[in-house]
Amino acid sequence: MDVIFAQGRATAAEVRQAIPNPPSYSAVRALLRILEEKGMLRHFQEGARYVYRPTESRLKASRSAIKRVLDTFFEGSLVNAVTALVDTSDGKLSAEEFQRLQKVLKAAKEKKS
């Protein structure tokens, strides 16, 4: 998906070429077919090649993916997810990251009020 989002559209060969240590061409095609079945991609034919495009923006897709991760691993809890992320960073938040988190939390709190 990263390759297709970055390029806007891509063939299986272009996706494979852009991946470090790529799997086989047939594995890339199979993955693109699965992503299409899941509704994340659609293709059109250009000569003998299938060209794949995302069905939604990167932002919308990322939000949907985050929601699935929250539901699957954190019982839908944003607090549990943020706690896990902070815990796995070994408390190594930079001052800038900490300030940014504080701003986000403050904005969320004000939105609730």
C-alpha positions in Angstrom: 0.0 0.0 0.0 2.9 2.4 0.7 4.2 2.1 -2.8 0.8 2.6 -4.3 0.0 5.6 -2.0 3.4 7.1 -2.8 3.0 6.7 -6.6 -0.8 7.1 -6.8 -0.9 4.0 -9.0 1.3 1.1 -9.7 1.6 -2.3 -11.5 2.6 -5.5 -9.6 6.1 -5.2 -11.2 6.4 -1.6 -10.0 5.3 -2.5 -6.5 7.8 -5.4 -6.4 10.6 -3.2 -7.7 10.0 -0.6 -5.0 10.1 -3.2 -2.1 13.4 -3.9 -0.5 14.1 -7.7 -0.5 10.8 -8.3 -2.4 8.9 -11.5 -2.5 8.2 -13.3 -5.8 6.2 -11.5 -8.5 3.4 -14.0 -8.0 3.3 -13.3 -4.2 3.0 -9.5 -4.9 0.2 -10.2 -7.4 -1.6 -12.4 -4.9 -1.3 -9.7 -2.2 -2.6 -7.0 -4.6 -5.5 -9.3 -5.4 -6.3 -9.8 -1.7 -6.1 -6.0 -1.1 -8.5 -5.5 -4.0 -10.9 -8.2 -2.5 -10.8 -6.3 0.8 -11.8 -3.1 -1.0 -8.5 -1.3 -0.5 -7.5 -1.3 -4.1 -9.1 -1.4 -7.5 -7.4 -2.0 -10.8 -7.8 -1.0 -14.4 -6.2 -2.6 -17.5 -3.5 -0.7 -19.4 -2.6 -3.0 -22.3 -1.7 -6.4 -20.8 -1.0 -5.0 -17.4 -3.2 -4.3 -14.4 -2.7 -1.0 -12.8 -3.7 -0.7 -9.2 -5.0 2.5 -7.4 -6.1 3.0 -3.8 -9.8 3.3 -3.2 -9.4 5.9 -0.5 -6.9 8.5 0.7 -3.9 7.5 2.8 -5.4 9.5 5.7 -8.7 7.7 5.6 -7.0 4.3 5.2 -4.7 5.0 8.1 -7.6 6.0 10.3 -9.4 2.9 9.4 -6.3 0.7 10.1 -5.8 2.4 13.5 -9.4 1.8 14.4 -8.9 -1.9 13.6 -5.8 -2.1 15.7 -7.5 -0.4 18.6 -10.4 -2.8 18.4 -8.3 -5.9 17.9 -5.5 -5.3 20.4 -6.7 -2.7 22.9 -10.4 -3.4 23.4 -11.2 -0.1 21.5 -9.3 1.9 24.2 -7.2 4.8 23.0 -5.7 5.1 26.5 -4.6 1.4 26.4 -3.0 2.0 23.0 -1.2 5.2 24.0 0.0 3.6 27.2 1.4 0.6 25.3 3.1 2.9 22.8 4.7 4.9 25.5 5.7 1.8 27.4 7.4 0.3 24.3 9.4 3.5 23.7 11.1 2.8 27.1 10.0 6.3 28.2 12.3 7.9 25.6 9.9 10.7 24.5 11.7 13.8 23.4 10.6 17.1 25.0 9.0 18.0 21.6 7.0 14.7 21.5 5.9 15.1 25.1 4.7 18.7 24.4 2.9 17.6 21.3 1.1 14.8 23.3 0.2 17.3 26.0 -1.3 19.7 23.3 -3.3 16.8 21.7 -4.7 15.7 25.1 -5.5 19.3 26.1 -7.4 19.8 22.8 -9.3 16.6 23.3 -10.2 17.6 26.8 -11.5 21.0 25.7 -13.4 19.3 22.9 -15.2 17.2 25.5 -16.2 20.1 27.7 
